[in-house]
Amino acid sequence: MSLVLVDSAFLEKWRHTLVPESLPKGPTRFLLGAALEHWDAHHQLMDWAAFLYWVDGAIEDEDLHEEYRQIFLDIQAAYPVTDSSRPIAWAAAEEWVQNYHVGMALDRARAALVAGDRGTAFSELLGVREVTGEVQEEPLELVPSATLGDILRHSNNFREAIPLGLELFDEALEGGIHPGDLAIVAGPTNLGKSMLLCYLAASAYKANRRVLYLTYELSRVQIGERILMALFEKPKQDLNPDTLADDLIAKRTQWGVTDRGSVVIEEGIRTVADLRRHLEEADVDLVLLDSADDITARQTYPNLYLSQGEVYSDILLDICHSMNLPVWTSVQLNREAVEKARISLKHIGDSFKKVQRATLCVGLSQAREEADFYLGPLVKLVVLKDSQHGAQGQWWRYLTSYGRGAKGWPAYNYYPERGDLE
């Protein structure tokens, strides 16, 4: 508790892991809650005067009032933090944080077993992990110095953009997928969000890039089939399992793909911290998450909106910015977006906090007339947000090779406006 009152560096790193409800009801829990609320509101440590304000506003009983006031003084007197004791206090506090979060996960697993929910119990047990603190990076100062040119050197060292393989769309995005981008593909159910991600994986493969595809809903085999169909531009029924390996080798030569070009399909990883550790050991150019909505937040929130907001913030900061990697993921639009000729950010609904974190948001839409178009299903791709290339508001229509029966595959051919289909 002493560190919460006197050490701003401790709160900077561990604020997100501290939960007042972890303590028994009483003065100490109240003190922690007040200190955290004060920090969140003012980004300052709570001093004696501020604590009196919190006590005076919340505690009316005179006897309790004095007891709650005294806890602040007692903690500072009993556990003073000095330069010599600070490392010991940090070690003890960090150990307590780890033990608390592991204990809570075990309690949730035990409760799930009692309720007969073995799946949730196993997930909780498998998800037990070390809690990580938030490290503040050094500020970037624009002053004449030997390191000033590193800013431009960093941007000039960006790898080339990865082409999406979508006519006009690549041009609008100045080449396609850029390092550090967090992009969201938003669409209603069954309109082809996963198909588009598989198509992007195939395009990156043809461009000799390494792709990591994490699937949380469909099986790895299903995703693998779709990417192979996109590579060969034909339905699964027309692929020959006996010659598939030789056929792919021939295609790789045709595309100029070296040993670098690859697609690795794995089951979804549960946390952003685990994903980062996985990526630190891998060498990839593009990460596709289908979908990041299934990633677990670092702490418990009262609703999914806040929980997923944290997940997407962590992906942007810890993966995209810190590792300079592009991440594309899919999200669900609300029911109002179904059969809409055009969609907008108002159809994002509960996904809006994710869009705030993203650098790019691409929406999929399809009116009934477009779904029944005589040449095949038409899909609109709308740039709902673009903070890098100025493409927001632009849209294109594509004739897809999927959406009618089993003999389809991920493919998009630009189809200009012809007549009024809306």
N, C-alpha and C positions, 0 to 999 in steps of 0.2 A: 504493500500500500504506500510506503514511503516514496517509492520511485514515481508513483502516479502524481504525487504532490510536488516533487522537486526536480524531476528529470524530464525535460521536454523531448530529449532524444529517445527515451524509452517509449513515450506515448507515440512519437512519430512512427516507430517501428512496430509496436505491439498493440496499438489502440484497437485494431479490428479484431483482435482475439480476446479482448477483455469483456466479460459478460457479468454484470452486477448480480444476476440471478444465480450465479455460481456460488454465492455466499449466502449464509443463513439470513433470514429477515432480521433487521436491526440496524444499529448505527453504522456498522462497517459497510454493509451493503448500500445504505443511503449515501455514505461518503463516496464510495466508488462511483455510484450512479451520477451523483452531482458533479464529480470531477470530470467524468467522461462527457456529460452534457455540456459542461462549461468549455471543455476543450473543443468539442464539435462546433459550438456556437461562436467561440472567439479565437480558437487556436492559441489559447494561453493556458498556463497552469493556474489552477484554482488556489488563490491565497486565502488567508484567514478571513478577510473582509468579504470576499466572494462567497465563502462557505457560510458565513453568517446570513447572507442574503438568501441562500438556498434553504437553510434551516428555518429562518423566520417565515418564509413563504409556504413551508410545507408542514411544519410541526406546531400544532396548537397547544397540546398538553404541556403544562409548565415543567413537570418532572421529566418527561421525555425530552423536552426542549433542551434542558441543561445536559442531559445524558448525551444527546446527539452533538451538542456543541463541544463537549469535552473529548469526544473520540478523536477529533482533529489534533488537539494538543497532546493527547496521550500517545498517538502514533509517532508524532514528530519527536517527542521526548524519548520514547522507548527505542525507536529505530532511526536514529539520525544517519543521514547519508553523507559521508565524507569522501574525499578523493581516494582514501585507502579502502574504505568499505564498499565503494560503488561497484567494483567488479564482482564482489561476493554477492551483493544484493541483486545484480543483474542475473547472475547464474542461478540463484535461488528462484527468482521470479520467472525466468524462462523455463526452468524445470517444472514449476507449478503450472504454467500455461500448457505445456505439453501433456502433463499428467491429466489435467482437467479435460482437454479435448479428446484424449484417448479414452478416458473414463466415460465421457458422454456417448461416444460411439459404441462402446461396449454395452452401455445401458440401453441404447436404442436397439441394438442387436438382440439383447436379452428380451426386451419387450416384444419385439417382432416374433421371436421364437414362441413366447408364451401365447401370442395371438395366432399362432399357426402359420405365420407368413415367413416361410423359410427363405424365399427369394430376397426379401428385404433384409433379413438377418444376415445372409451371406454377403449381400452388397455392402452393408455397414461394416462387416468384418474386413472385407477386401479393401474397403475405402479408408481404413485406419492408416493414418500417415502422419509424418512430422509436420507440425504447423510452422509456416515460415513467416518471418517478419517482413515489413515493407522497408526497403532501403531507399533513402532519398539520394538522388544523383546530384552531383555538383552542378551549380548553375552555369549556364553558358554566358560568358561576358564578352561583348564586342569591344575589345580594346586593342590598340596596336601591339602585337606581340608575335613571337615566332610561330605560335600555334594558330593564329587567326586564319591562315590559309587552309587549315585542316577542315574547316566547314565546307569549303568548295571541293576539297579533295574527297571528302566523304561522299558528297553528292555525285561527283564525277566517277566514283568507283562503283556506283550502282550497276548491278547486272542488267543486261538488256531486258526490256519488257518481254513477257511471255505472251505470244499471240493467243487470243481467244479462239481464233478461227471463225469469227463471225464478221461477215462483210459489213462495212461501215462502222460497226461497233468498235473494232480495233482502232480505226482511224480517230474516232471521237475520244478514245482513251489514250491517245498518243502512243499506240503500239500494243496495248493490251494490259496485262497484269504486271504491276510494278512492285518491287520490293518494299515492304513496310505497309502495304495496303491491307486494310481490314474491309472485306467486301461481303455484302449480304445479298443473297438471292431470295426474294420474297414473292410468294405466290400462294394461291388457294390450293386445297388438297387435290392431288391427282392431275396437276397441270404440267408436271415435268421438272420440278426443282432438282431432283436427283439425276434425271436425265441430263440436265444442263451441266451439273458438276462432273458427270462422267464424260461428257463431251469436252469440257475444259481439260480434264485429265488426259484425254487422247490428244488434244491439240498440243499440250505441253510436252507430251511424250514425243510427238512428231518433231517438236522443236528442240529435241535432245536435252530435256530437263528431267530432273528427278522429282517425282511427285509422291507425297504421302497422303493416302486417302483413308480417313478414319470413318467407319460406318457404325452408326448407333442403332439403326432400324433394320435395314436390309442386310442379308447375309453377305459375307465376303465373296461367295460364289456368284451371287446375283450382280454385285457391283462389277466383278471381273468380267462376267459375260457382257454387260453393257459397254464396258470400255473396249473390249475386243470387237464388239459389233461396230462401235464408233470408229475404231482404227481401220477396219476392213470395209466399212460403209456397206454393210449387208446384214440381214437378219441372222439370228442364231442358227436357223434351220439350214442356211446356205454355207455355214462354216463346217469344214471337215476336220474332226478331231484328230484324225490320223496324220494329216499334213499340216496341222495348224502351226507347229513349231517352225517347220521349214518355210511356210508361207510368211510368218512374221519376220524371220531372218531376211527374206527377200525384200520385204517391205522396209525394214530398217535400212538396208543398203540403198533403197530407192529414196528414202527420206533423208539420208545422211546422218542417221542416228548412230552414235558411238556407244561405248560401254556406259557412258554417263546416263543416257536416256533410260528411264525405268519408272514403273508405277508400283508402289508397295501398298497393298490393301490390308488394313488391320482393323480389329475390333476397336470400338471407341475407348478412349482414355478418359478416366472419370474426373480428373482435376486439371486445372491449368498448370499447377506446379509440376504434376507428373508429366504433362505434355512437354513442358519446357525441358525437363530432365531428359526425356526421350529424344527431343530434337537436338539437344547438346551432344548426344552420342551419334546422331545421324548426320547425313549430308544431303539435304533436300533443298529444292528451289521453290516448291509450292506446297502448301498444306490445305487440304480440302476436308472440311468437317461437315458430316451429314447426320446430325446437325449439332452445332455448339449448344443448342438449347438443352441437350442432355448432359452437359458438363455440370458438375456439382460446385456450388459456391464454397468459399472458405468458411463462412459462418452461416448460421440460420437466420433467415429473414421472415417477417410476417407475411410476405406475399412473393409470388414468382417474379413480379415486375422488378422488385429491388434485387432479388437473388440473381436473376439473369443480367441485370445491369452491372453487377459486380463482375460476373464471369466475362462479359464482353469488354469491360474496362481492363481486366487482367490480360486478356488475349491481346488487346491493342498495345498495352504498355510492355508486357513481359515477353511477348512473342514477336509481334509486328515491329514495334519500335526498337526494343532491346536487341533482337536477333536479326533485324532487317529482313524479315521473311513475310511474304504475302500469305494471307489466310482468307479463304473464301468459305462461306457457310450458308446454310439455307434456314429460312424462318417461315412460319405459317402466317398467312393473312387471315383476317376475320371473314365472317360469312358475307358481309356486304360486298366483298370483292369478287364473289362468284359470278361468273358470266358478265362481268363488267368489260366494256370495250376499252376503257382506260381506267387505270387505278392511280391513286395518289397516296401521300403519307397518311391521310385520314383512315386508310384501310389497314394501316399497320397495327392499330389497337395496342394490345399489350406488348407488342414488339418495339414500340417507339423508343424506349430507353436504349435498346440495342442500336437503333439507327443513329441515335445521338453519338454513340461511340464509333460507328463505322465511318470510313472515309468514302465508301461507295455503296450505294444501295440500288439494286436492279430489280424491278418488279416485273412479274409475268402476268399477263392478262389475256382473256379470250372471251369474246362475245359468242353467243349461240351460233350466229351465222358463220363465224370464223371456224368454230368447231366442226360445222357441217359443210365446209367449203368443198367443192367437187374435186379439187386436185389433192386434197388432204388437209389436215388440221392446220390452221394458221395461229400463231402465237405472237403477241406483241411483247417486246422487251423495252421497258421504259426506265430511263435513268431518273430515279426518284431523288437521289442525292449524289453529288460528286464534289468533293472539296479539293480536288487536285487538278482536274483537267477542264472544268467549266462545261461539262456535258449535261448538267442537270436540265431536265425538261425534254431532252431529245428522246425519240423513240423510233423503233424500226419493227417491221413485221416480217416474220420468217415462216416459210412453209416447212413443217416438221415431217420427219420420216417415222414418227411414232404417233400413237394415239388412236389407231384404228386396227384392232385385232392384234394377233400374236406376232405377225411378221413385220415388226417395226424395229428401228434402231435409232440411237441418238444422232440426229443430223438436223442442220438448220440451213435453209437456203433463202437468201434475201428475196422477199416478194414485195415489190413496190405497190403503193396504193393504186387500185384499179376499181373505179366506181365507188359506190357508197355501201360498204358492208356493215355499217354501224346504224 
